[in-house]
Amino acid sequence: MIREARESDLDDIFEIEVGTIDPWTFGILEADFKNESTNYFVYEVDNKVVGYISLLNLASEIHINNIAVDIDYRNKGIATSLVEYGIEYFKDKDILGYTLEVREDNYPAIKVYEKSGFKAVGIRKNYYSNNKSAIIMWKYIGE
Ligand SMILES: CC(C)(COP(=O)(O)OP(=O)(O)OC[C@H]1O[C@@H](n2cnc3c(N)ncnc32)[C@H](O)[C@@H]1OP(=O)(O)O)[C@@H](O)C(=O)NCCC(=O)NCCS
């Protein structure tokens, strides 16, 4: 089940976040959660938060800021469901589309975005640690 996140979910979200490469600190996560322009959604299995997505609403474009799934629950379609939910949530707003940056070697994430209709449109060189580049992806409304 997917629902809007509450502040009381932040500990669970942070626990998932620390299982990722380059995790956010709790402080950054909390500040982002409290930003009025972000929306957080969580995926629950048996009342346990096992995944989350954060989206930043920049008026005409929605940025997927972060998405992560508990390592024990990966490859079950949970991230894909969260992305689709985020797309659906904003689809009737007056937006150009959805965008994100993904590390060039993050194959599972790239797969998730491609499955949801995102296309690579550019590169930001050396955007991440270890000289890894970011792939910029977009999904325009109507595509
Ligand atoms: C990226 C992430 C959110 C995906 O979550 P998930 O719930 O496992 O994703 P899904 O199950 O919806 O889809 C994963 C897809 O990647 C595929 N995949 C998994 N490992 C892969 C690999 N090494 N190479 C290519 N594809 C891979 C899976 O087969 C699946 O595709 P399929 O449904 O066509 O079989 C999860 O791996 C994660 O939390 N990673 C750490 C955080 C992160 O990197 N976030 C992205 C920031 S941009």
The ligand as an SDF file (V2000), in Angstrom:
LIG
                    3D

 48 50  0  0  0  0  0  0  0  0999 V2000
   16.8010    1.6030   -7.2780 C   0  0  0  0  0  0  0  0  0  0  0  0
   15.8120    0.9470   -6.2970 C   0  0  0  0  0  0  0  0  0  0  0  0
   14.9560    2.0400   -5.6480 C   0  0  0  0  0  0  0  0  0  0  0  0
   14.9140   -0.0200   -7.0950 C   0  0  0  0  0  0  0  0  0  0  0  0
   13.9420   -0.5550   -6.2030 O   0  0  0  0  0  0  0  0  0  0  0  0
   13.1370   -1.9090   -6.5220 P   0  0  0  0  0  0  0  0  0  0  0  0
   11.9020   -1.8950   -5.7060 O   0  0  0  0  0  0  0  0  0  0  0  0
   14.0480   -3.0540   -6.3950 O   0  0  0  0  0  0  0  0  0  0  0  0
   12.7810   -1.6790   -8.0890 O   0  0  0  0  0  0  0  0  0  0  0  0
   11.7800   -2.5580   -8.9800 P   0  0  0  0  0  0  0  0  0  0  0  0
   11.6320   -3.9170   -8.3710 O   0  0  0  0  0  0  0  0  0  0  0  0
   10.5550   -1.7600   -9.2330 O   0  0  0  0  0  0  0  0  0  0  0  0
   12.5760   -2.6580  -10.3610 O   0  0  0  0  0  0  0  0  0  0  0  0
   13.9440   -3.0150  -10.3920 C   0  0  0  0  0  0  0  0  0  0  0  0
   14.3010   -3.4320  -11.8000 C   0  0  0  0  0  0  0  0  0  0  0  0
   15.7330   -3.4070  -11.9580 O   0  0  0  0  0  0  0  0  0  0  0  0
   16.1650   -4.6570  -12.4450 C   0  0  0  0  0  0  0  0  0  0  0  0
   17.5180   -4.8570  -11.9590 N   0  0  0  0  0  0  0  0  0  0  0  0
   17.9220   -5.2030  -10.7220 C   0  0  0  0  0  0  0  0  0  0  0  0
   19.2670   -5.2530  -10.6850 N   0  0  0  0  0  0  0  0  0  0  0  0
   19.7070   -4.9050  -11.9290 C   0  0  0  0  0  0  0  0  0  0  0  0
   21.0010   -4.7690  -12.5110 C   0  0  0  0  0  0  0  0  0  0  0  0
   22.1230   -4.9810  -11.8300 N   0  0  0  0  0  0  0  0  0  0  0  0
   21.0700   -4.4090  -13.8300 N   0  0  0  0  0  0  0  0  0  0  0  0
   19.9610   -4.1740  -14.5510 C   0  0  0  0  0  0  0  0  0  0  0  0
   18.6830   -4.2880  -14.0370 N   0  0  0  0  0  0  0  0  0  0  0  0
   18.5900   -4.6570  -12.7410 C   0  0  0  0  0  0  0  0  0  0  0  0
   15.1500   -5.6280  -11.8980 C   0  0  0  0  0  0  0  0  0  0  0  0
   15.1700   -6.8350  -12.6280 O   0  0  0  0  0  0  0  0  0  0  0  0
   13.8590   -4.8460  -12.1000 C   0  0  0  0  0  0  0  0  0  0  0  0
   13.4370   -4.8500  -13.4510 O   0  0  0  0  0  0  0  0  0  0  0  0
   12.2430   -5.8590  -13.9570 P   0  0  0  0  0  0  0  0  0  0  0  0
   11.0340   -5.5300  -13.1370 O   0  0  0  0  0  0  0  0  0  0  0  0
   12.0680   -5.5070  -15.4030 O   0  0  0  0  0  0  0  0  0  0  0  0
   12.7290   -7.2380  -13.6990 O   0  0  0  0  0  0  0  0  0  0  0  0
   16.5650    0.1230   -5.2050 C   0  0  0  0  0  0  0  0  0  0  0  0
   17.5090   -0.7030   -5.8280 O   0  0  0  0  0  0  0  0  0  0  0  0
   17.2710    0.9970   -4.1690 C   0  0  0  0  0  0  0  0  0  0  0  0
   16.6970    1.3570   -3.1380 O   0  0  0  0  0  0  0  0  0  0  0  0
   18.5360    1.3330   -4.4580 N   0  0  0  0  0  0  0  0  0  0  0  0
   19.2830    2.2420   -3.5550 C   0  0  0  0  0  0  0  0  0  0  0  0
   18.7800    3.6730   -3.6650 C   0  0  0  0  0  0  0  0  0  0  0  0
   18.9130    4.2240   -5.0740 C   0  0  0  0  0  0  0  0  0  0  0  0
   19.8610    3.9520   -5.7870 O   0  0  0  0  0  0  0  0  0  0  0  0
   17.9240    5.0540   -5.4790 N   0  0  0  0  0  0  0  0  0  0  0  0
   17.8890    5.6650   -6.8010 C   0  0  0  0  0  0  0  0  0  0  0  0
   18.3480    7.0700   -6.7450 C   0  0  0  0  0  0  0  0  0  0  0  0
   18.3330    7.8090   -8.3690 S   0  0  0  0  0  0  0  0  0  0  0  0
  1  2  1  0
  2  3  1  0
  2  4  1  0
  2 36  1  0
  4  5  1  0
  5  6  1  0
  6  7  2  0
  6  8  1  0
  6  9  1  0
  9 10  1  0
 10 11  2  0
 10 12  1  0
 10 13  1  0
 13 14  1  0
 14 15  1  0
 15 16  1  0
 15 30  1  0
 16 17  1  0
 17 18  1  0
 17 28  1  0
 18 19  1  0
 18 27  1  0
 19 20  2  0
 20 21  1  0
 21 22  1  0
 21 27  2  0
 22 23  1  0
 22 24  2  0
 24 25  1  0
 25 26  2  0
 26 27  1  0
 28 29  1  0
 28 30  1  0
 30 31  1  0
 31 32  1  0
 32 33  2  0
 32 34  1  0
 32 35  1  0
 36 37  1  0
 36 38  1  0
 38 39  2  0
 38 40  1  0
 40 41  1  0
 41 42  1  0
 42 43  1  0
 43 44  2  0
 43 45  1  0
 45 46  1  0
 46 47  1  0
 47 48  1  0
M  END
$$$$
